[in-house]
Amino acid sequence: MSNEQLLEKIHLVVEKLMNLGGSDYDKDQNVSSADTSKGIIQRDFGIEEWDWPQGVGLYGLKKLQDFYGDDRYLPFFDRWYHGHMERGLPSKNINTTAPFLPLSYISDKLSNSQDLKKLLMERADWLINELPKTPDNGFQHVTSAIGDRNGVNLNEGQIWVDTLFMSVLFLNHMGHQENKKEWKEEATHQFLVHIKYLFDKGTGLFHHGFRFDQMDNFGGIFWCRGNSWFTYGIMEFLDVCGEEMSQGVRDFFIDTFKAQANAMLRLQAPSGLWYTVLTDETSYEEVSGSAAIAAGLLRGVKAGILDDTYKKAADKAIEAICNNISDDGTVLNVSAGTGIGMDADHYKNILLMPMAYGQALALTALCEALEK
């Protein structure tokens, strides 16, 4: 697709992302377990809450601003972050760390930058010193409590692949930005721990999570968006680390990425997307995970890690993503928030809904496809 065609879609997606509105958080107080099992969590909708969907959304917007090389979205960022500072931030956990990733790149350009910088430093220190850890000192996937923005679900003794994108990328960037050796090394350690417990050598794919109380990967399901957090996240991670990372560790990460990318080639649907359960062709094709996978593959090609076979696969995915953008810019066929399940049906029953992260991941993939 030409840059002109891609930019037309990009601008539609961005306009929708910035105008998704708020979420009726109070409704979560009375939500049923049947609703949450389908992904119906009010805080996840819209762009106004401070949680992981919005954090990923803002990161996508930051990526587009990088492409243009200007500060065109700074007024939006300024209103968003300072609005939350006035309201007060929700509980500290893995998912509420996600909005700090885009902030770590732009804080010095926003008003009251010193206050924002203090928040960034405090959150990075919290990840190191206060976040609960699993055996092997993995970041425990603590999340926001449903219906209580000041509460948490501990998910005791569990690591989830989502953590890499929601918290570890932030810690890594802060470590390099502030030249904090402990933060940089801990970010590397977290990628290694998550690969150790989540990577499946037989398939080249990642499990959604691992629990230490039963020493297993829950239902052993290979979830599309979960895998995509690694496909795209590892390339972000390696770019920030640059030459500072030892070659042996870098090679280990690249080898893991290449194994996963090879699996993605085998599992891509004829449409160009990937199934929400990657190994189950009866599950629906899901756009947000497919977008992050495509973005990661394109980054791998640009870095010289992957050959042009992967670009062809990514280009096919980009075309399919564009076909799933409505006239008003809504990214369609995006699965709602997804906790860990014990069987494929859990993932197949998650509802498809417009989400901030769906807008953002589609935006990120389309930006990666632009020819500079």
N, C-alpha and C positions, 0 to 999 in steps of 0.2 A: 504494500500500500504506500502511496505517496505521503510525504510530510503534510501536504495540504489536506488530504483525507483524514489523516490521523489527528491533526490539530483541530479539525472540525468536531470530531468525536471527543477529543480531550476537553475542549471548552464546554461542551454540553455536560460532560461528567463533572467538571469542576463547579459549574454553576449549580448543579443539583447538590453536590456535596456541601457547598457553603450555605445552602438554603434548606437543609434537611430538617431544621427546626429542633425543638427540644423533645424530651421524653417525660412522660408522666410517671416519675419515679415512685410516687406513692402507691400506684397500682401494684407494684411488686410485693407490697406487704400482704396482699391477699391472693397472690398467685398460687395456683395449684401445682402439685408435682407433675400432673399430666401436662400442664402448659410448659413448665420448665424443661420437661423431657423432650419437648418439640422445639425448644429454643426461644420460647416467648418470654423474654426478660426485658422489661420496659427500659431499663437503663442503657441497654445496648442500642436502642434506636435513636436516630437523630444525631446531631453534632454537638449538642450543648452540654451533655454530661461529661465528667472527667473519668474516663475509664479506657479500657483498651480499644474498643471500636473507634472511639474518637481520636485516640492517640495515633492509631494507624492512619486514620483519615487525614490528620494534620501532617503526618510524615509524607503522605502522597502529595499534598499541596506544597510542601517544602521542596519536594523533588521537582515539581513543575517550575517553581520559582528558580531553582538552580538551572534548569534548562534555559530559561529566558535570561539568566544572569542579571536580574534586577531585584527590586524589593517590592514588587507589585502587590503581594499579599500580606505585607507587614501590618497594615491597618487591621485586617481581619485577625491576624495572630495576636496583635496587641489587645484588641477587645476581648478575645477569647480567654487569654491567660489572665489578664487583670480582672476580668469578670469573676473568674474562679478564685483569685486571691481575695477578692472582696467577700465572696460567698463563704469561702473556707473549703479546703480540699477534703476529699473523702479519706477513708482509712488507707493506711500504707499497706500495699500488697504488691504482688507481681504485676497484676493487670493495671493497677492505677499508676504504675511506673511508666507505662507506654507513652503518655503525653510528654514525659521528660525527654524522650529521644529527639523529637523535632525541636523542642525548646533548647536543648544543649547546642544546637547549631545556630540559633538565631537570637539568643537571649541578649547579647550585647547590642542588638539593633532595636530592642524594644524599650519602652519607657520603664523607669524604675528597674533598670537592668541589675543593679546591685542586689535588690531584693530577690530577683529571679535567680541570680547566681547563687545566693545563699540557699535557696530551695534546691537547686541542682546538686550542690555539694552535700547537703544534708541527706538527700535521697540516695546518692551513691554510697555515702558512709553507712546508711541504714542497711543497704543490701549486704554490705560486708559484715557489719557488726551486730545487727539486730534481727534481720530476716531469719526465721527458723530454717535449719538445714537438715537434710536427710543424712543417713549413713553415706559415707564417702563425700560428705560435705557438699552435696548438690543443693541448689536453691529449691526449697520446698515451694510447690506451686500454690501459695496462699492467694486467695481471690476475694473479691468483694462479697459481702453477705447479700443475699437477695432481700430487697425491701428495707435494708438498713445501710445507708452509704457510709456509716461510721463503723460498721462491723465487718468481720472477715469470716470466711470459710478456710480453715487451716489446711485441709487436704493433707493431713499428717502423714509424713513418710512417703510423699508422692512427688515425682518429677514428671513434668509434662513438656512436650516439645515446644509448646507455645512460649514457654519461659525464655527461650533463646531470643525471640524477637521482642517480647514485651519488656524484658529487663536487661538481658546480657548485652545486647547491642548498645544500650544506653551506657552501661557501666564501662564497656570497652571504649566508647567514644570519649567519655569523661576522663578515663585514665590517660588517654593519649593527649587530650586537650589540656589537661592539668599536669601532665607528666607525673602521674601517680603510679609508681611501679606496682604497688599492691593491687590496685584496681585493674590494671592491664593484665596482670598474671591471673587474677581471680576470674576474669572474663574468659581467658583461654582455658582455665581449669574447668569452668562450667560447660564450655563446648565439648571438652573431652569427656566429662562425666555423662553428659546427655547422649553423646555418641555411644559410650560404653553400654548404657542401659537401654537405649531406644533403637539403635541401628540393628537391622536384621540382616545377617550376612547371607542368608539364603536367597533373599529377594533384592537386596540393595535398597530397601525401603525403611522408613522409620515408623515405629509404633507410636501411638498417641501418648502413652505414659507408662510409668513403671511404679509399682508399689512395693515397698520393702517389707511390709508385714507379711505378704504372701510370696514375695520374690517372684513376681510375674508381671507380664505386660497387659494386665486386665484381660480383655477379650482377644488381644493380639490382632486388632484390626488396623489396616493401613489406610488412614484417613487422608483425603486429598489435601485439605487446607493445612493440616498438621504437617504433612511432608513439605508443603510449600514454604512453611516458616523456615525450614532448613535450606531449601533450594535457593531462595532469595537471600535469607539471612546470612548464610556463610559467605556469600560474595560481598555483602556489606561489611562483614566482619574482617575479611581478608584485606579489603581495600583500606580500611582504617588502620589496620596493623602495619601495612606496608612492609618495609624491610626490617622492622624491629623484631619480627617473629623469627624464631630459629627455623632453618630450612627443613629440618626433620619434622617438626610439628606442622609446618606449612604443607609439606608433602602429604602428611597424614590427612589433613583436612581436605586437600585437593583430591586425594584418592577416594575419600568417602563421598565427596561431591560427585565425582565422575561415575562412581558405582550407582549412585542414586539417579543421576541424569540418564544413564544407560537404561535403567529400569523404566524411567519415564517414557523413553522412546518406544519401548515395547507395549506400554499400557495406554498410550494416547488413543482416544476414541477417533473414529473416522471423521467426526466433525471438526477435530482439532482440539477439543477440550479433554479434560480428564474426569473420570467418574468420582463421585464423592467417596465411595469406597473403591480405592484404586484398582483392586483386583476383582471387583464384582461388576460385571457389565450390565447387571439388572438394576444397579443403583443409578440415580440420576446424574447427569453431567453438571458439574458445579463450576461457576465462573470465577469466584474470588480466588480459590486455590489454583485454578488453571492459570489465572493471571499472574500470580506470584511465581508459579513454576516457569511460565514463559519468560518473565522478567529475569529470573535466575539463570535460565539457559542462555538468554541473550547476553547477560553479563559474562557468563563463562566463555562464550564465543569471542566477545570483545577482548577478554583477558588472555586469549590464546590457549585456554585450558581445554575447550571443546572445539570440535571441527564443524564445518559447515552443515553437516547432517543435522546438527542440533538447531542451527539457525532455520533450516527448512521447517522443522517441527515447531519452533517458536513462532515463525511467521504464520503458519497454519493456525496456531492458537490465537494469534493477534487478530486474524480475520474473523475467527469464531467469536472472540470477545466483542468485536465491533458489531457483529450481528446480534449481540445480546444487549445492546444499548438502545433504549427506547428513544423516541423523538424528543422527549423532555429531559434526556440525559440520565435516566434511571438505569443503573446496571442491573440486569435481570438475572434470575436463576442463581442467586446468592444464598447459601445456607445460613440460617440464623446461628447464634452462639451455640457452641457444641461442647458439652462436657464429655468425659470419657465414658464409653459404653462397653458392654460385655459381648455384643454381637453386632453383625452388620445392620440388622434392622434398626438398631438405635440410631445409627447415622442416616439411614435411608428415610427415617421418619422425621428428621429435623426439617422444619418448614423452610420454604424459599421466600425470602423477604428482602426489600431494599435495605441495605445497611451501609453505614459510613465506611467500613473497611472494604466493602465490595466496591464502592466508588473509588476508594483510594488504591486498592490493588489493581483494578482495571487501569486507573490513571497511571500508576507506576509502570505497568507493562507497556502501555501505549507510549509513554515517554521514553522507555528503553528502546522502543522500535523506531523512534525518530532518527533520521540520518542527519548528523551534524556536519 
